[in-house]
Amino acid sequence: DRGRPAHVLLCIEDYLKLTGSAASIADMLIMPTDIDIEFEPQRAVITPRQVDLS
């Protein structure tokens, strides 16, 4: 970084204008509550097997 500007101090409003994003990553990951998702997984079939403990 010698001889070149490396850091800039901005107020948050100016930063949001430059980045074009006012929402946080948590806000973007929130699932909308007005959608209806049906999820009916099939029951898993697990069969036990004999174990040799000798």
PyMOL Python script that loads the backbone (N, CA, C, O; Angstrom):
from pymol import cmd

cmd.read_pdbstr("""\
ATOM      1  N   ASP A   1       0.812  -1.202   0.000  1.00  0.00           N
ATOM      2  CA  ASP A   1       0.000   0.000   0.000  1.00  0.00           C
ATOM      3  C   ASP A   1       0.856   1.268   0.000  1.00  0.00           C
ATOM      4  O   ASP A   1       0.336   2.366   0.198  1.00  0.00           O
ATOM      5  N   ARG A   2       2.112   1.128  -0.212  1.00  0.00           N
ATOM      6  CA  ARG A   2       2.984   2.312  -0.147  1.00  0.00           C
ATOM      7  C   ARG A   2       2.700   3.253  -1.302  1.00  0.00           C
ATOM      8  O   ARG A   2       2.740   2.864  -2.470  1.00  0.00           O
ATOM      9  N   GLY A   3       2.413   4.489  -0.955  1.00  0.00           N
ATOM     10  CA  GLY A   3       2.193   5.500  -1.968  1.00  0.00           C
ATOM     11  C   GLY A   3       0.803   5.503  -2.576  1.00  0.00           C
ATOM     12  O   GLY A   3       0.498   6.343  -3.423  1.00  0.00           O
ATOM     13  N   ARG A   4      -0.050   4.565  -2.151  1.00  0.00           N
ATOM     14  CA  ARG A   4      -1.419   4.493  -2.695  1.00  0.00           C
ATOM     15  C   ARG A   4      -2.420   4.577  -1.550  1.00  0.00           C
ATOM     16  O   ARG A   4      -2.185   4.002  -0.487  1.00  0.00           O
ATOM     17  N   PRO A   5      -3.529   5.281  -1.744  1.00  0.00           N
ATOM     18  CA  PRO A   5      -4.565   5.287  -0.708  1.00  0.00           C
ATOM     19  C   PRO A   5      -5.102   3.868  -0.496  1.00  0.00           C
ATOM     20  O   PRO A   5      -5.387   3.161  -1.462  1.00  0.00           O
ATOM     21  N   ALA A   6      -5.238   3.457   0.758  1.00  0.00           N
ATOM     22  CA  ALA A   6      -5.691   2.100   1.067  1.00  0.00           C
ATOM     23  C   ALA A   6      -7.003   2.075   1.843  1.00  0.00           C
ATOM     24  O   ALA A   6      -7.731   1.085   1.782  1.00  0.00           O
ATOM     25  N   HIS A   7      -7.314   3.132   2.563  1.00  0.00           N
ATOM     26  CA  HIS A   7      -8.508   3.147   3.404  1.00  0.00           C
ATOM     27  C   HIS A   7      -9.253   4.463   3.231  1.00  0.00           C
ATOM     28  O   HIS A   7      -8.655   5.504   2.957  1.00  0.00           O
ATOM     29  N   VAL A   8     -10.571   4.394   3.397  1.00  0.00           N
ATOM     30  CA  VAL A   8     -11.407   5.587   3.300  1.00  0.00           C
ATOM     31  C   VAL A   8     -12.425   5.542   4.429  1.00  0.00           C
ATOM     32  O   VAL A   8     -12.999   4.489   4.706  1.00  0.00           O
ATOM     33  N   LEU A   9     -12.649   6.655   5.069  1.00  0.00           N
ATOM     34  CA  LEU A   9     -13.642   6.752   6.132  1.00  0.00           C
ATOM     35  C   LEU A   9     -14.882   7.427   5.567  1.00  0.00           C
ATOM     36  O   LEU A   9     -14.823   8.565   5.100  1.00  0.00           O
ATOM     37  N   LEU A  10     -16.028   6.703   5.614  1.00  0.00           N
ATOM     38  CA  LEU A  10     -17.300   7.223   5.099  1.00  0.00           C
ATOM     39  C   LEU A  10     -18.369   7.103   6.170  1.00  0.00           C
ATOM     40  O   LEU A  10     -18.278   6.252   7.055  1.00  0.00           O
ATOM     41  N   CYS A  11     -19.369   7.947   6.090  1.00  0.00           N
ATOM     42  CA  CYS A  11     -20.536   7.732   6.936  1.00  0.00           C
ATOM     43  C   CYS A  11     -21.339   6.586   6.309  1.00  0.00           C
ATOM     44  O   CYS A  11     -21.209   6.322   5.114  1.00  0.00           O
ATOM     45  N   ILE A  12     -22.145   5.922   7.089  1.00  0.00           N
ATOM     46  CA  ILE A  12     -22.867   4.739   6.626  1.00  0.00           C
ATOM     47  C   ILE A  12     -23.812   5.061   5.479  1.00  0.00           C
ATOM     48  O   ILE A  12     -23.997   4.233   4.587  1.00  0.00           O
ATOM     49  N   GLU A  13     -24.409   6.232   5.481  1.00  0.00           N
ATOM     50  CA  GLU A  13     -25.321   6.603   4.403  1.00  0.00           C
ATOM     51  C   GLU A  13     -24.592   6.658   3.060  1.00  0.00           C
ATOM     52  O   GLU A  13     -25.106   6.173   2.052  1.00  0.00           O
ATOM     53  N   ASP A  14     -23.396   7.248   3.049  1.00  0.00           N
ATOM     54  CA  ASP A  14     -22.612   7.308   1.809  1.00  0.00           C
ATOM     55  C   ASP A  14     -22.166   5.917   1.373  1.00  0.00           C
ATOM     56  O   ASP A  14     -22.171   5.606   0.182  1.00  0.00           O
ATOM     57  N   TYR A  15     -21.780   5.079   2.338  1.00  0.00           N
ATOM     58  CA  TYR A  15     -21.372   3.714   2.007  1.00  0.00           C
ATOM     59  C   TYR A  15     -22.525   2.942   1.369  1.00  0.00           C
ATOM     60  O   TYR A  15     -22.326   2.245   0.374  1.00  0.00           O
ATOM     61  N   LEU A  16     -23.721   3.060   1.931  1.00  0.00           N
ATOM     62  CA  LEU A  16     -24.879   2.352   1.386  1.00  0.00           C
ATOM     63  C   LEU A  16     -25.231   2.863  -0.004  1.00  0.00           C
ATOM     64  O   LEU A  16     -25.663   2.086  -0.855  1.00  0.00           O
ATOM     65  N   LYS A  17     -25.053   4.149  -0.244  1.00  0.00           N
ATOM     66  CA  LYS A  17     -25.290   4.684  -1.586  1.00  0.00           C
ATOM     67  C   LYS A  17     -24.303   4.090  -2.586  1.00  0.00           C
ATOM     68  O   LYS A  17     -24.681   3.735  -3.702  1.00  0.00           O
ATOM     69  N   LEU A  18     -23.053   3.986  -2.188  1.00  0.00           N
ATOM     70  CA  LEU A  18     -22.020   3.457  -3.086  1.00  0.00           C
ATOM     71  C   LEU A  18     -22.193   1.967  -3.356  1.00  0.00           C
ATOM     72  O   LEU A  18     -21.997   1.512  -4.483  1.00  0.00           O
ATOM     73  N   THR A  19     -22.557   1.212  -2.330  1.00  0.00           N
ATOM     74  CA  THR A  19     -22.689  -0.239  -2.501  1.00  0.00           C
ATOM     75  C   THR A  19     -24.044  -0.617  -3.073  1.00  0.00           C
ATOM     76  O   THR A  19     -24.192  -1.689  -3.658  1.00  0.00           O
ATOM     77  N   GLY A  20     -25.034   0.250  -2.911  1.00  0.00           N
ATOM     78  CA  GLY A  20     -26.360  -0.035  -3.445  1.00  0.00           C
ATOM     79  C   GLY A  20     -27.111  -1.078  -2.643  1.00  0.00           C
ATOM     80  O   GLY A  20     -28.106  -1.618  -3.126  1.00  0.00           O
ATOM     81  N   SER A  21     -26.670  -1.374  -1.448  1.00  0.00           N
ATOM     82  CA  SER A  21     -27.323  -2.397  -0.634  1.00  0.00           C
ATOM     83  C   SER A  21     -27.584  -1.852   0.758  1.00  0.00           C
ATOM     84  O   SER A  21     -26.656  -1.486   1.480  1.00  0.00           O
ATOM     85  N   ALA A  22     -28.856  -1.802   1.128  1.00  0.00           N
ATOM     86  CA  ALA A  22     -29.212  -1.347   2.466  1.00  0.00           C
ATOM     87  C   ALA A  22     -29.563  -2.521   3.364  1.00  0.00           C
ATOM     88  O   ALA A  22     -29.671  -2.360   4.580  1.00  0.00           O
ATOM     89  N   ALA A  23     -29.745  -3.711   2.776  1.00  0.00           N
ATOM     90  CA  ALA A  23     -30.135  -4.882   3.559  1.00  0.00           C
ATOM     91  C   ALA A  23     -28.900  -5.668   3.986  1.00  0.00           C
ATOM     92  O   ALA A  23     -27.921  -5.764   3.247  1.00  0.00           O
ATOM     93  N   SER A  24     -28.964  -6.223   5.181  1.00  0.00           N
ATOM     94  CA  SER A  24     -27.867  -7.064   5.651  1.00  0.00           C
ATOM     95  C   SER A  24     -28.036  -8.470   5.088  1.00  0.00           C
ATOM     96  O   SER A  24     -29.085  -8.794   4.532  1.00  0.00           O
ATOM     97  N   ILE A  25     -27.023  -9.293   5.228  1.00  0.00           N
ATOM     98  CA  ILE A  25     -27.104 -10.668   4.742  1.00  0.00           C
ATOM     99  C   ILE A  25     -28.198 -11.424   5.498  1.00  0.00           C
ATOM    100  O   ILE A  25     -28.865 -12.284   4.921  1.00  0.00           O
ATOM    101  N   ALA A  26     -28.388 -11.117   6.768  1.00  0.00           N
ATOM    102  CA  ALA A  26     -29.450 -11.770   7.539  1.00  0.00           C
ATOM    103  C   ALA A  26     -30.822 -11.387   6.991  1.00  0.00           C
ATOM    104  O   ALA A  26     -31.712 -12.233   6.913  1.00  0.00           O
ATOM    105  N   ASP A  27     -31.001 -10.135   6.614  1.00  0.00           N
ATOM    106  CA  ASP A  27     -32.270  -9.697   6.026  1.00  0.00           C
ATOM    107  C   ASP A  27     -32.540 -10.402   4.707  1.00  0.00           C
ATOM    108  O   ASP A  27     -33.685 -10.739   4.405  1.00  0.00           O
ATOM    109  N   MET A  28     -31.493 -10.627   3.919  1.00  0.00           N
ATOM    110  CA  MET A  28     -31.669 -11.270   2.620  1.00  0.00           C
ATOM    111  C   MET A  28     -31.973 -12.762   2.741  1.00  0.00           C
ATOM    112  O   MET A  28     -32.589 -13.340   1.845  1.00  0.00           O
ATOM    113  N   LEU A  29     -31.548 -13.392   3.839  1.00  0.00           N
ATOM    114  CA  LEU A  29     -31.745 -14.830   4.009  1.00  0.00           C
ATOM    115  C   LEU A  29     -33.074 -15.191   4.663  1.00  0.00           C
ATOM    116  O   LEU A  29     -33.434 -16.368   4.697  1.00  0.00           O
ATOM    117  N   ILE A  30     -33.802 -14.225   5.174  1.00  0.00           N
ATOM    118  CA  ILE A  30     -35.081 -14.498   5.832  1.00  0.00           C
ATOM    119  C   ILE A  30     -36.092 -15.001   4.810  1.00  0.00           C
ATOM    120  O   ILE A  30     -36.284 -14.389   3.759  1.00  0.00           O
ATOM    121  N   MET A  31     -36.747 -16.139   5.133  1.00  0.00           N
ATOM    122  CA  MET A  31     -37.746 -16.707   4.232  1.00  0.00           C
ATOM    123  C   MET A  31     -39.064 -15.955   4.405  1.00  0.00           C
ATOM    124  O   MET A  31     -39.496 -15.718   5.533  1.00  0.00           O
ATOM    125  N   PRO A  32     -39.696 -15.583   3.317  1.00  0.00           N
ATOM    126  CA  PRO A  32     -40.990 -14.904   3.422  1.00  0.00           C
ATOM    127  C   PRO A  32     -42.013 -15.795   4.133  1.00  0.00           C
ATOM    128  O   PRO A  32     -42.019 -17.012   3.952  1.00  0.00           O
ATOM    129  N   THR A  33     -42.871 -15.181   4.936  1.00  0.00           N
ATOM    130  CA  THR A  33     -43.851 -15.958   5.695  1.00  0.00           C
ATOM    131  C   THR A  33     -45.124 -16.210   4.914  1.00  0.00           C
ATOM    132  O   THR A  33     -45.953 -17.008   5.350  1.00  0.00           O
ATOM    133  N   ASP A  34     -45.309 -15.559   3.774  1.00  0.00           N
ATOM    134  CA  ASP A  34     -46.554 -15.711   3.024  1.00  0.00           C
ATOM    135  C   ASP A  34     -46.519 -16.862   2.017  1.00  0.00           C
ATOM    136  O   ASP A  34     -47.460 -17.012   1.237  1.00  0.00           O
ATOM    137  N   ILE A  35     -45.464 -17.676   2.012  1.00  0.00           N
ATOM    138  CA  ILE A  35     -45.423 -18.818   1.094  1.00  0.00           C
ATOM    139  C   ILE A  35     -45.740 -20.094   1.857  1.00  0.00           C
ATOM    140  O   ILE A  35     -45.479 -20.189   3.056  1.00  0.00           O
ATOM    141  N   ASP A  36     -46.302 -21.071   1.162  1.00  0.00           N
ATOM    142  CA  ASP A  36     -46.679 -22.339   1.779  1.00  0.00           C
ATOM    143  C   ASP A  36     -45.875 -23.454   1.119  1.00  0.00           C
ATOM    144  O   ASP A  36     -45.984 -23.685  -0.085  1.00  0.00           O
ATOM    145  N   ILE A  37     -45.072 -24.137   1.919  1.00  0.00           N
ATOM    146  CA  ILE A  37     -44.242 -25.218   1.404  1.00  0.00           C
ATOM    147  C   ILE A  37     -44.722 -26.528   2.011  1.00  0.00           C
ATOM    148  O   ILE A  37     -44.776 -26.678   3.231  1.00  0.00           O
ATOM    149  N   GLU A  38     -45.072 -27.478   1.142  1.00  0.00           N
ATOM    150  CA  GLU A  38     -45.448 -28.803   1.629  1.00  0.00           C
ATOM    151  C   GLU A  38     -44.204 -29.666   1.676  1.00  0.00           C
ATOM    152  O   GLU A  38     -43.438 -29.715   0.714  1.00  0.00           O
ATOM    153  N   PHE A  39     -44.004 -30.346   2.793  1.00  0.00           N
ATOM    154  CA  PHE A  39     -42.848 -31.215   2.950  1.00  0.00           C
ATOM    155  C   PHE A  39     -43.302 -32.467   3.673  1.00  0.00           C
ATOM    156  O   PHE A  39     -43.601 -32.427   4.867  1.00  0.00           O
ATOM    157  N   GLU A  40     -43.354 -33.570   2.960  1.00  0.00           N
ATOM    158  CA  GLU A  40     -43.759 -34.844   3.541  1.00  0.00           C
ATOM    159  C   GLU A  40     -42.717 -35.902   3.176  1.00  0.00           C
ATOM    160  O   GLU A  40     -42.886 -36.630   2.197  1.00  0.00           O
ATOM    161  N   PRO A  41     -41.646 -35.987   3.958  1.00  0.00           N
ATOM    162  CA  PRO A  41     -40.607 -36.961   3.639  1.00  0.00           C
ATOM    163  C   PRO A  41     -41.096 -38.386   3.881  1.00  0.00           C
ATOM    164  O   PRO A  41     -41.947 -38.627   4.738  1.00  0.00           O
ATOM    165  N   GLN A  42     -40.543 -39.330   3.108  1.00  0.00           N
ATOM    166  CA  GLN A  42     -40.900 -40.725   3.304  1.00  0.00           C
ATOM    167  C   GLN A  42     -40.222 -41.231   4.567  1.00  0.00           C
ATOM    168  O   GLN A  42     -39.139 -40.781   4.940  1.00  0.00           O
ATOM    169  N   ARG A  43     -40.888 -42.175   5.213  1.00  0.00           N
ATOM    170  CA  ARG A  43     -40.334 -42.751   6.430  1.00  0.00           C
ATOM    171  C   ARG A  43     -39.116 -43.598   6.081  1.00  0.00           C
ATOM    172  O   ARG A  43     -39.156 -44.385   5.135  1.00  0.00           O
ATOM    173  N   ALA A  44     -38.045 -43.443   6.831  1.00  0.00           N
ATOM    174  CA  ALA A  44     -36.825 -44.205   6.586  1.00  0.00           C
ATOM    175  C   ALA A  44     -37.000 -45.638   7.074  1.00  0.00           C
ATOM    176  O   ALA A  44     -37.535 -45.878   8.156  1.00  0.00           O
ATOM    177  N   VAL A  45     -36.545 -46.577   6.266  1.00  0.00           N
ATOM    178  CA  VAL A  45     -36.594 -47.994   6.636  1.00  0.00           C
ATOM    179  C   VAL A  45     -35.191 -48.396   7.077  1.00  0.00           C
ATOM    180  O   VAL A  45     -34.265 -48.457   6.268  1.00  0.00           O
ATOM    181  N   ILE A  46     -35.050 -48.666   8.364  1.00  0.00           N
ATOM    182  CA  ILE A  46     -33.753 -49.041   8.919  1.00  0.00           C
ATOM    183  C   ILE A  46     -33.864 -50.459   9.456  1.00  0.00           C
ATOM    184  O   ILE A  46     -34.647 -50.722  10.369  1.00  0.00           O
ATOM    185  N   THR A  47     -33.088 -51.364   8.897  1.00  0.00           N
ATOM    186  CA  THR A  47     -33.115 -52.760   9.348  1.00  0.00           C
ATOM    187  C   THR A  47     -31.858 -53.038  10.160  1.00  0.00           C
ATOM    188  O   THR A  47     -30.744 -52.797   9.695  1.00  0.00           O
ATOM    189  N   PRO A  48     -32.041 -53.550  11.389  1.00  0.00           N
ATOM    190  CA  PRO A  48     -30.869 -53.855  12.217  1.00  0.00           C
ATOM    191  C   PRO A  48     -30.121 -55.067  11.660  1.00  0.00           C
ATOM    192  O   PRO A  48     -30.714 -55.921  10.999  1.00  0.00           O
ATOM    193  N   ARG A  49     -28.837 -55.135  11.927  1.00  0.00           N
ATOM    194  CA  ARG A  49     -28.059 -56.290  11.491  1.00  0.00           C
ATOM    195  C   ARG A  49     -27.360 -56.906  12.693  1.00  0.00           C
ATOM    196  O   ARG A  49     -27.160 -56.253  13.718  1.00  0.00           O
ATOM    197  N   GLN A  50     -26.998 -58.159  12.550  1.00  0.00           N
ATOM    198  CA  GLN A  50     -26.328 -58.882  13.629  1.00  0.00           C
ATOM    199  C   GLN A  50     -24.901 -58.357  13.795  1.00  0.00           C
ATOM    200  O   GLN A  50     -24.214 -58.052  12.820  1.00  0.00           O
ATOM    201  N   VAL A  51     -24.477 -58.260  15.051  1.00  0.00           N
ATOM    202  CA  VAL A  51     -23.135 -57.790  15.357  1.00  0.00           C
ATOM    203  C   VAL A  51     -22.374 -58.910  16.035  1.00  0.00           C
ATOM    204  O   VAL A  51     -22.882 -59.525  16.972  1.00  0.00           O
ATOM    205  N   ASP A  52     -21.166 -59.184  15.574  1.00  0.00           N
ATOM    206  CA  ASP A  52     -20.328 -60.229  16.171  1.00  0.00           C
ATOM    207  C   ASP A  52     -19.502 -59.602  17.289  1.00  0.00           C
ATOM    208  O   ASP A  52     -18.587 -58.821  17.030  1.00  0.00           O
ATOM    209  N   LEU A  53     -19.832 -59.949  18.539  1.00  0.00           N
ATOM    210  CA  LEU A  53     -19.139 -59.399  19.702  1.00  0.00           C
ATOM    211  C   LEU A  53     -18.144 -60.389  20.303  1.00  0.00           C
ATOM    212  O   LEU A  53     -17.754 -60.246  21.462  1.00  0.00           O
ATOM    213  N   SER A  54     -17.735 -61.382  19.534  1.00  0.00           N
ATOM    214  CA  SER A  54     -16.811 -62.398  20.075  1.00  0.00           C
ATOM    215  C   SER A  54     -15.378 -61.927  20.074  1.00  0.00           C
ATOM    216  O   SER A  54     -14.486 -62.663  20.496  1.00  0.00           O
TER     217      SER A  54
END
""", "prot")
cmd.dss("prot")
cmd.show_as("cartoon", "prot")
cmd.util.cbc("prot")
cmd.orient("prot")
